[in-house]
Amino acid sequence: MPFVIVGLALGVELSPAHIVITGPLLAAIPALAALTMGPKGTLSAATGAFSVTVITATLHQSWGGQVYSNLISLVAVSIAGVIMSNAVRRRRQSELDQVRRIAVAAQRVLLRPLPTRLGPVRVATMYLAAETGAQIGGDLYEAVPTRYGVRMIVGDVRGKGLPAVRLAAAVLGAFREAVHYEDNLVEVMNHCAAALGRERASSSPADQSSAEDRAEDFVTALVAQISDTYVIQLVNRGHPPPLVLHHGKVQSLAPTSPLPPLGLEDFITALPDEAENFPFTPGDRLLLHTDGVIEARSPDHEFFALPEAMEAVQPCTPPEFLRQLHQRLLRHTRAHLADDAAMLLVERLDGRDSRI
């Protein structure tokens, strides 16, 4: 807006309507720029206003007391505007830094950093927030060593923002508790579903539209278990199936009987009694991920080919493996993600390595 006003003032001065006095208006330009722009922007706007004043005074040969008074006012307001904009910028940066510190603390509670080694597996994780500067969102993951083996969860909450974070926290809290005393992986998932239902029921609607949104809240979730045997157990509730990299080839571990996400139990006719088993031998790598990865699109609206990207990664450590996938994902989307994306990579060790 300050530059638009400068342009309009220049147009007036170069037109037959130049008898209209624009000096006082131009003198206020730095103050206006200081409200929304930083010190450099304020100084640029002041320079534009100063240039218009000098050019028009020279063109119309109107140098005199009024012009000098306008220039002095412009300089004074410019100095004050730069000082004010610098103070505002510092205050906003301080507030932003504080918010980021809070976000990092919240992320460490919700998505705790995982150790690189859990019993018979090596682990690496990556979380990519779609919103610039965001630290947390509706995607969730966790891996916990238990007496039954290493148990993991990955999920995706419908929606974004704080409501999605709240539902993700409810599901993660239930998972972290149930994995230690439920021997059946299906029951672990049922505890997560019950916690989600309680969280949805405990909310007080602010208005009718938010109540309608809560009626559609659901969470896609996948629970996995890796024990000392070379088998992985899975319970999938509407989540993208995990991928296993075995001898350079990727296989999708899709459920034989698909189930709806957590929160949509009305659509279930019968719950399974046991988890599904899939081979998971030493050297295999399991990738649990959210739909933000496979639904990431290029500028040509092509989906990200995750299996092909996994097969193209050169042999490396799990963290480096995810880093290379991250780079391929950013190149595919031109560094623009439309949704949050989470990845949890698990590498199966052999019996000797798992005791180290």
Salt bridges, closest charged atoms under 4 A:
GLU142 OE2 - ARG112 NH2 2.66
GLU142 OE2 - ARG176 NE 2.62
GLU182 OE2 - HIS191 NE2 2.98
GLU199 OE2 - ARG166 NH1 3.16
GLU216 OE1 - ARG158 NH2 3.21
ASP217 OD1 - ARG158 NH1 3.75
GLU265 OE2 - ARG237 NH2 2.87
ASP284 OD1 - HIS246 ND1 2.63
GLU320 OE2 - ARG323 NH2 2.59
ASP339 OD1 - LYS160 NZ 3.47
GLU347 OE1 - ARG122 NH1 3.60
GLU347 OE2 - ARG285 NH2 3.47
